[in-house]
Structure formats: C-alpha cells, structure tokens
Amino acid sequence: MDIIGEDYSDAVLCGQKWEGRSFVRCDFTEADLRGLATSGCTFTDCSFDRTDLGGSAHRATAFRSCRFTRAVLASAEFTSCSWLGSMFLDCALRPITVTETDLTLVGLSGAVLRKASLRGLRLREANFQDADLRDADLRDVDLTGARLRGCRLEGADLRGARLDADGLAQATLRGARVDLDTAVAFAAAHGLRVG
C-alpha cells in the first residue's frame, strides 16, 4: 500500500518499527524520527528537511530521489539500502554506519564524512564536490563518474577503489593510500608518462 502526499511535518514518531511501507512525495519536515527502524520500506521523492533520524536503523530500505536538508543522521545505520538520486545538504552525518548500500547518483556536496567507513559501497556518479572524506575508509568503492572537484581525500584509504581520470585530477589526494593501479592512473591523469 502506497502512502502518497502525506504530511508528517513536526510528527513525533520516535522508536517506531516500519516494515514494507511505501511513501511517495511525503513531507517529514522537522519530524522526530529518532530510533526509527525500517525494513523493506521505500521512500520516493520525500522531504526530510531538518528531520531528526539520529539513532535510526534501516535495512533493505530505499530512499529514491529524496531530499535531506539540515537533517540529523548521527548514529544512524543503513544496511543493504539504496539512496539512489537522493540529496543531502548541510546534514549531521557523523558518526554514520553505511553497509552494502547503493549511493549511485547521491548528492553529498560539502558533506563532512571524515573518518567514515564507506568500504565497498557503490558511489557511481555521486556528487562529492567540496566534501570532506579525509582519513575515510574507501577501500573497494566504485567512484566511477563521481564528481570530486575540491573533495578532500587526504589520508583516505583508496586501495581497490575504482576512480576515473577526472576524479583523480580533481580531488585532493595528498597522503591517501592507493594501490599500484590507482597510482599509475593518478600519474596519467596528471599528464605524466609512465614507462
């Protein structure tokens, strides 16, 4: 059953458990969703502006083209979820746990994810422009097509990560840990002739 266009603004829904629910174009502005647990839910084109999702836990839940503006996601956990096409602006994201989650086309411009563990995630065509990913665990991530202009990756662990030439040329990678393939690709992206 789809819940369409419902207004949950300022609702207090702390600690609830939602399973298999589908929300379309719903407004959760300034809702208190602390401790919310979702499983198999879908949120499509929903607004989470100034929403408190602190300490919430989400399993196999999809957030499709949703907007999170100044939302609190500190201590939230996302396992086997999808954030396809969702946008996060000025959100409190630390600490956050994201496991086996698809972040394709996600907008995290300016996000502070310093020391975050994003290992093995799919981040294809994500927008990390001016984001802070210093000292983050980005092993085995797929950053193909990601926008990384001004992204701070100093000290990040990028071993096994897939990055294209644009990303390697645009991001700040000083002190990042990379494997040999990425080192060669980095050199080529900066105009060096290897060999």
Order of alpha helices (4+ residues) and beta strands (2+ residues): beta-beta-beta-beta-beta-beta-beta-beta-beta-beta-beta-alpha-alpha
